[in-house]
Amino acid sequence: MSDTTQQAQELFGTLDEYLLELANGLAKAQEELGGISAAGAPGRQFTYYVPKLEFELRMDLRVETSSTTSGAPVNAKILKMRPVRLADVASSQTQTEIVSVIRGSFVAVPANDGLPPVVLDASCVTGAGGVPGVVVRVRNAAGEALPGVEVEFNLDRRTTQSLSGVAPLAGTDVVLAVVRTDAAGEARTTLRLAAGERARFLALTVDAASRTLALSCEVSP
């Protein structure tokens, strides 16, 4: 088998594969540009980015029909594609070739709709009567509180067992699993400890604004 034929066979793929390769190349180019900056006016610095990438793919769409003679005759059709500039692959199969031009573009858009990124913070607290709880603060990178954000609390039983050496009892859990942040950007819940609970540390996960935070709270059974 010639080198050209071997290369052509290896480059057959789906459209998804070609588009992913283009996206990966664009991401690497943007990463390189992100490390380059230029000094401007006092207190200002310029960062470069790729605003748009247009591409054109000239693909050889090949419908291959394979026939199986062993047993009952079976005809199978497979759609494959490759760049049209590659040499044709010698094959004994029946082939119908269609050349197609696919055009498109990747356009840069601001992350998080142009808003400052969300910052998620959580800590363990002790309420009245020694009741353990968790308080979550949701803010943006500018320090502004974000009210009305849905926060989900979950007890991580597997991690709790790793931390305490014993699995938490079935009755041990968070009291409120879903809470929305108040005007100060805070959401709170308390922990319910089952009678006879021996775990000294409870592992929790907090999910809000597409972010996840893990923490562990020490409790007194």
C-alpha positions in Angstrom: 0.0 0.0 0.0 1.4 3.4 -1.0 2.0 6.2 1.5 -0.7 8.3 -0.2 -3.3 5.6 0.0 -2.4 4.9 3.7 -2.7 8.7 4.5 -6.0 9.0 2.7 -7.6 6.1 4.5 -6.5 7.5 7.9 -8.0 10.9 7.1 -11.5 9.7 6.4 -13.7 11.0 9.1 -17.0 12.6 10.1 -17.9 16.2 9.8 -17.9 16.5 13.6 -14.3 15.4 13.8 -13.2 18.1 11.3 -15.1 20.8 13.1 -13.7 19.8 16.4 -10.1 20.0 15.0 -10.8 23.5 13.7 -12.2 24.5 17.1 -9.2 23.0 18.9 -6.8 24.9 16.6 -8.7 28.2 17.2 -8.6 27.6 21.0 -4.8 27.1 20.8 -4.4 30.2 18.8 -6.4 32.2 21.3 -4.4 30.8 24.1 -1.2 32.0 22.5 -2.7 35.5 21.9 -3.9 35.6 25.5 -0.2 35.5 26.6 0.6 38.5 24.4 -0.3 42.0 25.7 0.7 45.5 24.8 1.2 48.5 27.0 -1.2 51.4 26.2 -2.0 54.5 28.1 -1.0 54.7 31.8 -3.0 52.1 33.7 -4.3 50.4 30.5 -3.2 47.2 28.8 -4.4 45.6 25.5 -5.1 41.9 25.1 -5.5 40.4 21.7 -8.2 37.9 20.7 -9.5 36.2 17.5 -12.9 37.9 16.8 -13.9 35.6 13.9 -12.7 32.6 12.0 -14.2 31.8 8.6 -13.6 28.4 7.1 -14.4 26.5 3.9 -14.2 22.7 3.7 -14.2 21.1 0.3 -15.2 17.6 1.1 -15.3 14.4 -0.9 -18.5 12.8 0.2 -18.3 9.1 -0.7 -21.1 6.6 -0.4 -19.6 3.2 -0.3 -21.7 0.1 -0.9 -20.3 -3.1 0.5 -21.8 -6.5 -0.5 -21.6 -9.6 1.6 -22.1 -12.9 -0.3 -21.7 -15.3 2.6 -25.2 -16.4 3.7 -28.0 -14.1 2.6 -26.8 -11.3 0.4 -26.5 -8.0 2.3 -25.8 -4.5 0.9 -24.6 -1.9 3.3 -24.1 1.8 2.5 -21.6 4.0 4.4 -21.1 7.8 4.0 -17.5 8.9 4.4 -15.7 12.2 3.8 -12.2 13.5 3.2 -10.6 16.6 1.7 -10.9 16.5 -2.1 -7.2 17.2 -2.7 -6.2 13.8 -1.5 -5.5 11.1 -4.1 -8.3 8.6 -4.7 -8.2 5.4 -2.8 -8.1 2.2 -4.8 -11.0 0.1 -3.8 -12.9 -2.9 -5.1 -16.2 -1.5 -3.7 -18.9 0.3 -5.7 -18.5 4.0 -5.0 -20.5 7.2 -5.7 -18.6 10.4 -5.0 -20.1 13.8 -4.3 -18.0 16.9 -3.8 -19.5 19.3 -1.3 -18.4 22.8 -0.1 -19.1 23.5 3.5 -18.7 27.1 4.7 -19.0 28.4 8.2 -17.4 30.6 10.8 -16.5 30.7 14.5 -17.4 34.0 16.2 -16.1 35.1 19.6 -18.7 36.1 22.1 -18.2 37.5 25.6 -18.1 35.0 28.4 -21.0 35.1 30.8 -22.9 37.4 28.4 -20.3 40.1 29.1 -21.0 40.2 32.8 -18.3 39.8 35.5 -17.8 36.1 36.5 -19.7 34.7 39.4 -17.8 34.1 42.7 -19.2 31.4 45.0 -18.2 31.2 48.7 -19.5 28.9 51.4 -18.8 28.4 55.1 -20.0 26.4 58.0 -21.8 28.2 60.8 -23.4 27.4 64.2 -26.9 28.8 64.8 -28.9 29.2 67.9 -28.8 26.2 70.2 -25.7 24.9 68.5 -27.5 23.8 65.3 -25.0 23.5 62.5 -25.6 25.2 59.2 -24.1 26.5 56.0 -24.2 30.0 54.6 -23.4 30.6 50.9 -22.5 34.0 49.4 -23.0 34.6 45.7 -21.3 37.6 44.2 -19.7 38.7 40.9 -16.0 39.5 40.5 -16.8 43.2 41.1 -18.0 42.3 44.6 -21.7 42.9 43.9 -24.2 40.7 45.6 -26.4 38.5 43.3 -30.0 38.1 44.7 -32.4 35.5 43.5 -29.8 32.9 42.5 -30.9 29.3 43.1 -28.5 27.4 45.4 -28.7 23.7 45.9 -27.3 21.9 49.0 -26.5 18.2 49.0 -25.0 15.9 51.6 -22.1 13.9 50.1 -22.5 10.6 52.0 -19.5 8.8 50.4 -17.1 11.6 51.2 -18.6 11.9 54.7 -17.8 8.2 55.3 -14.2 8.8 54.1 -13.8 11.8 56.4 -15.4 10.3 59.5 -14.8 6.6 59.1 -18.5 5.9 59.4 -21.4 6.4 57.0 -24.0 9.1 58.0 -27.3 7.8 59.2 -30.3 7.9 56.9 -31.9 10.7 58.9 -28.9 13.0 58.7 -29.3 15.5 55.8 -29.7 19.1 55.0 -33.0 20.7 56.0 -33.5 22.9 53.0 -32.0 21.5 49.8 -32.8 24.4 47.5 -32.7 28.1 48.6 -32.6 31.3 46.7 -30.2 34.1 47.7 -31.6 37.1 49.5 -30.9 40.8 48.8 -27.5 40.4 50.3 -26.7 37.5 47.9 -26.7 34.9 50.7 -28.5 31.6 51.0 -28.6 29.5 54.2 -29.6 26.0 55.3 -29.2 24.0 58.5 -28.1 20.4 59.0 -30.3 17.8 60.6 -28.5 15.2 62.7 -30.2 11.9 63.3 -30.3 10.5 66.8 -27.2 8.5 67.4 -25.2 10.1 64.6 -21.5 9.2 65.0 -20.0 11.1 62.0 -17.9 14.0 63.2 -17.6 15.6 59.7 -20.3 16.1 57.1 -19.2 16.6 53.5 -21.4 18.9 51.5 -21.6 20.1 47.9 -23.1 23.5 46.9 -24.2 24.2 43.4 -25.1 27.7 42.1 -24.7 29.6 38.9 -23.2 26.6 37.1 -20.5 26.3 39.8 -19.9 23.6 42.4 -18.2 24.1 45.7 -17.3 21.3 48.2 -16.8 21.8 51.9 -16.9 19.8 55.2 -18.5 20.8 58.4 -17.5 19.6 61.8 -20.5 18.6 64.0 -21.0 17.5 67.5 -23.3 14.4 67.6 
